[in-house]
């Protein structure tokens, strides 16, 4: 992967990139990391810095790695890797080596930030802020029912805001 100017993100449709194409969120070290598929998040400007923001439930194994590490990556793939992303989103790294099972090859994209050789685009980030969602702050009660207390519910997400430090393309 080659580092490119952060302005390369301007050519991306971030709605499609995150919602439809999905991403792998990865944190940890070369020797001990985990990744998960995510389709919630965004890219923008906060505190006069380019940032990514993401939402990770505390029961996800990757959450432990995000809590323990300052840096993370967001990796984006072509449609060819849809099944690999489905596997990484449906299996836990606690139970199996899902990176190997998905046929992905980890690599150090920058300063110990782990990405994947197969990714077409990787964003390396440094955490700036995090907070846990609280049910009292969810103003739309339909969201509360649908995503947290209903049949598809789970733990309240941790919100991470991370400064974009580098953008890497194939």
C-alpha positions, 0 to 999 in steps of 0.5 A: 500500500502506498500512502496518499494525500488525505484529500483522496478521501474526497473522491469517495462516497463515504455513505456508500463506503461505510453503509454499503461496502462496509469496513474492517475496524482493526486494533492491536499489535502485529502479534495480537490484534482483532478486526470486525466488520462495521457499517456504522460510522462516518468521516468528517472534521472535528476540532479542525482535524480530519476524523473518523467516528465509529460505534462499537458494542462493548460485547464485541471482541474488537472493543477490548483492543480499541480500549487497550490501544491508541491507534486503529485502522479502517480498511475498505475492500472491493466487492470481491471480498464481501464473503470475507467481510461477512465472516469477520462480522459474524464470527468472533476472534475469541473463538477462531482466527477469522482473519486466516479463515477469511483469507486475509493477510495483515500488514503494518500500514504505519507505526504498528497500525494493522491493515490488510494486503487485500484492502483497496483503501486503509485509513490509519487513526489515533483515538481522540475521544470516546464515550459510552452511549446512554439510553437517556440520550437517545431521543428517538425512542424507535431507535432505542427499541429497534437497536437496543431493547428490542429483539435485535438489541445489544449493549450500548455502543461506545462512540470513538472519534479518531484523528485520521493520520494517514490514508493508504491505497493500492 
